[in-house]
Amino acid sequence: MRLRIFTEPQQGASYETQLAVAKATEDLGFDAFFRSDHFVKMGDVSGEPGPTDSWITLGAIARETSRIRLGTLVTAATFRHPGPLAIAVAQVDQMSGGRVDLGIGTGWFEQEHTAYGIPFPSLGERFERLEEQVRILNGLWRTPAGETFAFSGEHYTLVESPALPKPAQAGGPPIILGGFGAKRTPRLAARYADEYNVPFKRVGETGEAFDRVRAACADAGRARPPVCSAAQVVCCGRDEAELRRRADAIGRDVPELRENGLAGTPGELVDKIGRLGELGAERIYLQLLDMHDLDHLELLASEVLAKV
């Protein structure tokens, strides 16, 4: 089981704060540092100093780390055209020496679109755009050097693209698709995903989502399903007082976190991660909401990571 640290910088984190978490993630032995791709804060927080662009940030962190994988959970397909996105991700992959994973989704938070003048089409169109983007990304990254790439879709058209730059990873960074939909999401994951992620669901629901993707893979004739993973809010304490203090810091209730996230003592977390592993999860994304509490990371490393 690989444990990955997953952050939400739009809630209020400078580049320096993100870098400190990324360096601690590497030093403590976690597998990866991931961040959300959002432009507006959520909930009752100030959001200051304001959003940071995910791929600019990850490019900078790539030069300050050497081992951990880096990525988004998830980049919104509404934010960037597929050609410039392919260039940005390929460049960060080069800067990191081939340590990038690209999580990409439809986009869902309408407020951040209206706040920054980004079109927000219907859900059906967003799914169409997502599928075209993934096809274009794969096409650009896998086009042999010296050849050009073309694409004609409903929403995007590329003509004689030089398909440059190439990522460090042959064929391009692994693509992560996620969600809990019953039809479109499993179909897209079966066709295009290297990894399928279930965000913020209970253990049983997560297993049901994994099963739907496996069934979609069988229907599509895909012999080997994508890697399965889960994202969970993490809140750990050595005792109830420490647990409650950390829950209060992120504005959550301990009973609710125990039910819906990875919360409790280290032993409770190890047990729940084990149950997710039995369902087929190979990676767990620990959503760290208080990015200033590096002691939390140290506890997770010594008492949870070391035992899974």
C-alpha positions as CSV (number, residue, x, y, z in Angstrom):
1,M,0.0,0.0,0.0
2,R,1.4,3.4,-1.0
3,L,0.3,6.5,1.0
4,R,0.2,9.8,-0.8
5,I,-0.2,13.3,0.8
6,F,-3.0,15.3,-0.9
7,T,-3.4,19.0,-0.1
8,E,-6.0,21.8,-0.8
9,P,-3.9,25.0,-1.2
10,Q,-6.9,27.1,-2.3
11,Q,-8.0,27.0,1.4
12,G,-5.0,29.2,2.3
13,A,-1.5,28.2,1.5
14,S,1.4,30.1,0.0
15,Y,4.0,28.4,-2.2
16,E,6.4,28.3,0.7
17,T,3.8,26.4,2.8
18,Q,3.3,23.9,0.0
19,L,7.0,23.4,-0.4
20,A,7.4,22.7,3.3
21,V,4.7,20.0,3.1
22,A,6.2,18.5,0.0
23,K,9.7,18.4,1.5
24,A,8.3,16.8,4.7
25,T,6.4,14.3,2.5
26,E,9.7,13.3,0.8
27,D,11.8,13.2,4.0
28,L,9.3,11.2,5.9
29,G,9.0,8.4,3.3
30,F,5.5,9.0,1.7
31,D,5.1,8.1,-1.9
32,A,3.8,11.4,-3.4
33,F,2.7,15.0,-2.9
34,F,-0.5,15.9,-4.7
35,R,-2.5,19.1,-4.7
36,S,-6.0,20.1,-5.8
37,D,-6.5,22.4,-8.8
38,H,-8.9,25.1,-7.6
39,F,-9.0,28.9,-7.8
40,V,-11.6,29.7,-5.0
41,K,-11.6,28.6,-1.4
42,M,-14.4,26.5,0.0
43,G,-16.2,26.9,3.4
44,D,-15.6,29.3,6.2
45,V,-11.9,30.2,5.7
46,S,-10.3,33.3,4.3
47,G,-8.4,31.6,1.5
48,E,-5.6,34.1,1.9
49,P,-3.1,34.6,0.4
50,G,-5.1,33.3,-2.5
51,P,-4.9,30.5,-5.1
52,T,-1.7,29.2,-6.7
53,D,-1.6,27.7,-10.1
54,S,-1.2,23.9,-9.7
55,W,1.3,23.3,-12.5
56,I,3.5,26.3,-11.9
57,T,3.6,25.2,-8.2
58,L,4.4,21.6,-9.1
59,G,7.1,22.7,-11.5
60,A,8.8,24.6,-8.8
61,I,8.5,21.8,-6.2
62,A,9.9,19.4,-8.8
63,R,13.2,21.2,-8.7
64,E,13.2,21.1,-4.9
65,T,12.5,17.4,-4.5
66,S,14.1,14.2,-5.9
67,R,12.0,11.1,-5.1
68,I,8.3,11.7,-4.5
69,R,5.8,11.7,-7.3
70,L,3.9,14.9,-8.0
71,G,0.4,15.5,-9.4
72,T,-3.1,16.9,-9.3
73,L,-6.2,15.5,-7.8
74,V,-7.6,16.7,-10.1
75,T,-7.0,19.2,-12.8
76,A,-10.3,20.5,-14.2
77,A,-10.7,20.0,-18.0
78,T,-12.5,23.4,-18.0
79,F,-9.5,25.4,-16.9
80,R,-7.0,24.8,-19.8
81,H,-7.1,23.9,-23.4
82,P,-5.6,20.4,-24.0
83,G,-2.6,21.6,-26.1
84,P,-1.2,24.0,-23.5
85,L,-2.0,21.6,-20.7
86,A,0.0,18.9,-22.5
87,I,2.9,21.3,-22.8
88,A,2.8,22.3,-19.2
89,V,2.5,18.8,-17.8
90,A,5.2,17.5,-20.1
91,Q,7.5,20.3,-19.0
92,V,6.9,19.5,-15.3
93,D,7.5,15.9,-16.0
94,Q,10.9,16.8,-17.5
95,M,11.7,19.1,-14.6
96,S,11.0,16.3,-12.2
97,G,12.8,13.6,-14.0
98,G,9.7,11.7,-14.8
99,R,7.8,11.9,-11.5
100,V,4.4,13.3,-12.6
101,D,0.9,11.8,-12.5
102,L,-1.9,13.8,-14.1
103,G,-5.3,13.6,-12.3
104,I,-7.9,15.2,-14.6
105,G,-11.7,15.6,-14.3
106,T,-14.7,17.4,-15.6
107,G,-14.6,20.4,-13.2
108,W,-17.5,20.9,-10.8
109,F,-17.2,24.1,-8.8
110,E,-19.2,26.7,-10.7
111,Q,-18.2,29.6,-8.4
112,E,-14.5,29.4,-9.3
113,H,-15.4,29.6,-13.0
114,T,-17.6,32.6,-12.7
115,A,-15.1,34.3,-10.3
116,Y,-12.3,34.1,-13.0
117,G,-14.3,34.3,-16.2
118,I,-14.0,30.6,-17.1
119,P,-16.8,29.1,-19.1
120,F,-18.8,26.4,-17.2
121,P,-20.8,24.3,-19.7
122,S,-23.3,21.6,-18.8
123,L,-22.2,18.4,-17.2
124,G,-22.7,16.4,-20.4
125,E,-20.5,18.8,-22.3
126,R,-17.9,18.8,-19.6
127,F,-17.7,15.0,-19.9
128,E,-17.4,15.3,-23.6
129,R,-14.5,17.8,-23.2
130,L,-12.8,15.6,-20.7
131,E,-12.8,12.6,-23.0
132,E,-11.5,14.7,-25.9
133,Q,-8.8,16.2,-23.7
134,V,-7.5,12.8,-22.5
135,R,-7.4,11.5,-26.1
136,I,-5.5,14.6,-27.2
137,L,-3.0,14.4,-24.3
138,N,-2.3,10.8,-25.1
139,G,-2.0,11.6,-28.8
140,L,0.4,14.5,-28.3
141,W,2.6,12.6,-25.8
142,R,2.7,9.4,-27.9
143,T,3.3,10.9,-31.3
144,P,6.8,9.8,-32.4
145,A,9.5,12.5,-32.5
146,G,9.6,14.2,-35.9
147,E,5.9,13.4,-36.7
148,T,2.9,15.6,-36.2
149,F,-0.5,15.1,-34.5
150,A,-4.0,16.0,-35.7
151,F,-7.3,15.7,-34.0
152,S,-10.8,16.7,-35.0
153,G,-13.5,16.5,-32.3
154,E,-16.7,18.2,-31.3
155,H,-14.9,20.7,-29.0
156,Y,-11.2,20.7,-30.0
157,T,-9.3,20.6,-33.3
158,L,-5.6,20.3,-33.7
159,V,-3.9,20.6,-37.0
160,E,-0.3,19.5,-37.7
161,S,0.8,19.9,-34.1
162,P,4.5,19.3,-33.6
163,A,3.5,17.4,-30.4
164,L,6.3,18.9,-28.4
165,P,7.7,18.8,-25.8
166,K,7.8,15.2,-24.9
167,P,7.5,14.1,-21.3
168,A,10.3,12.3,-19.6
169,Q,8.1,9.3,-19.1
170,A,7.7,7.3,-22.3
171,G,4.1,7.6,-23.5
172,G,3.4,10.4,-21.0
173,P,2.6,10.6,-17.3
174,P,0.0,8.2,-15.9
175,I,-3.5,9.5,-16.1
176,I,-5.8,9.4,-13.1
177,L,-9.5,9.6,-13.6
178,G,-11.9,9.6,-10.6
179,G,-15.4,10.0,-9.4
180,F,-18.3,8.0,-8.2
181,G,-20.7,8.1,-11.2
182,A,-22.3,4.8,-12.2
183,K,-22.1,5.0,-16.0
184,R,-19.9,7.6,-17.7
185,T,-17.1,7.5,-15.1
186,P,-16.5,3.7,-15.2
187,R,-16.6,3.8,-19.0
188,L,-14.0,6.6,-19.2
189,A,-11.8,4.9,-16.6
190,A,-11.9,1.6,-18.4
191,R,-10.9,3.3,-21.7
192,Y,-8.3,5.8,-20.6
193,A,-7.2,5.6,-17.0
194,D,-4.0,4.3,-15.6
195,E,-5.4,4.8,-12.2
196,Y,-9.0,5.1,-10.9
197,N,-9.6,7.1,-7.8
198,V,-12.7,7.2,-5.5
199,P,-12.8,10.4,-3.5
200,F,-14.3,10.7,0.0
201,K,-16.6,7.7,0.1
202,R,-17.1,5.1,2.9
203,V,-15.4,1.8,2.6
204,G,-18.3,-0.1,1.2
205,E,-19.2,2.6,-1.4
206,T,-15.5,2.7,-2.5
207,G,-15.5,-1.0,-3.1
208,E,-18.7,-0.7,-5.1
209,A,-17.1,1.9,-7.3
210,F,-14.0,-0.3,-7.9
211,D,-16.3,-3.1,-8.9
212,R,-18.1,-0.9,-11.5
213,V,-14.8,0.0,-13.1
214,R,-13.7,-3.6,-13.2
215,A,-17.0,-4.5,-14.8
216,A,-16.6,-1.7,-17.4
217,C,-13.1,-3.0,-18.1
218,A,-14.4,-6.5,-18.7
219,D,-17.1,-5.1,-21.1
220,A,-14.5,-3.1,-23.0
221,G,-12.2,-6.1,-23.3
222,R,-9.5,-4.5,-21.1
223,A,-7.5,-7.4,-19.5
224,R,-5.8,-5.4,-16.8
225,P,-8.0,-2.8,-14.9
226,P,-6.4,0.5,-13.8
227,V,-4.8,0.8,-10.4
228,C,-7.5,1.5,-7.8
229,S,-7.0,4.2,-5.2
230,A,-9.0,6.2,-2.7
231,A,-8.8,9.7,-1.3
232,Q,-9.8,10.3,2.4
233,V,-9.7,13.2,4.7
234,V,-7.0,12.3,7.4
235,C,-7.1,13.3,11.0
236,C,-5.0,11.3,13.4
237,G,-4.2,11.7,17.1
238,R,-2.4,9.6,19.7
239,D,-5.4,10.1,22.0
240,E,-8.8,11.6,21.9
241,A,-7.6,15.1,23.0
242,E,-5.1,15.3,20.2
243,L,-7.6,13.9,17.7
244,R,-10.2,16.5,18.8
245,R,-7.7,19.3,18.6
246,R,-6.8,18.4,15.0
247,A,-10.5,18.0,14.0
248,D,-11.3,21.4,15.5
249,A,-8.5,23.0,13.5
250,I,-10.1,21.9,10.2
251,G,-13.7,22.6,11.3
252,R,-14.8,19.0,11.5
253,D,-16.4,16.7,14.1
254,V,-14.6,13.7,15.3
255,P,-17.6,11.2,14.9
256,E,-18.3,12.4,11.4
257,L,-14.6,12.1,10.4
258,R,-14.4,8.6,11.9
259,E,-17.4,7.7,9.7
260,N,-16.5,9.4,6.5
261,G,-12.7,9.7,6.5
262,L,-9.5,8.3,7.9
263,A,-9.8,9.5,11.5
264,G,-8.9,8.2,14.9
265,T,-5.8,6.7,16.5
266,P,-3.0,5.3,14.4
267,G,-4.3,1.9,15.0
268,E,-7.8,2.9,13.7
269,L,-6.2,4.3,10.5
270,V,-4.1,1.2,9.9
271,D,-7.2,-0.9,10.2
272,K,-9.3,1.1,7.8
273,I,-6.5,1.3,5.3
274,G,-6.3,-2.5,5.5
275,R,-10.0,-2.8,4.7
276,L,-9.6,-0.5,1.7
277,G,-6.6,-2.7,0.6
278,E,-8.8,-5.8,0.8
279,L,-11.2,-4.2,-1.7
280,G,-8.3,-3.6,-4.1
281,A,-7.0,-0.1,-3.2
282,E,-3.3,0.1,-3.9
283,R,-2.8,3.8,-3.1
284,I,-4.5,6.0,-0.4
285,Y,-4.4,9.8,-0.8
286,L,-4.4,11.4,2.7
287,Q,-6.1,14.7,2.4
288,L,-4.2,16.9,4.7
289,L,-6.3,20.0,5.4
290,D,-4.1,21.7,8.0
291,M,-0.9,22.3,6.0
292,H,0.8,24.0,8.9
293,D,0.7,21.0,11.2
294,L,3.8,19.1,10.2
295,D,3.7,17.2,13.4
296,H,0.6,15.5,12.0
297,L,2.7,14.3,9.1
298,E,5.4,13.0,11.4
299,L,2.8,11.0,13.4
300,L,1.3,9.6,10.2
301,A,4.8,8.5,9.0
302,S,5.9,6.9,12.2
303,E,2.7,5.2,13.3
304,V,0.7,4.6,10.1
305,L,3.0,4.6,7.1
306,A,5.5,2.3,8.9
307,K,2.7,-0.3,9.5
308,V,1.0,-0.5,6.1
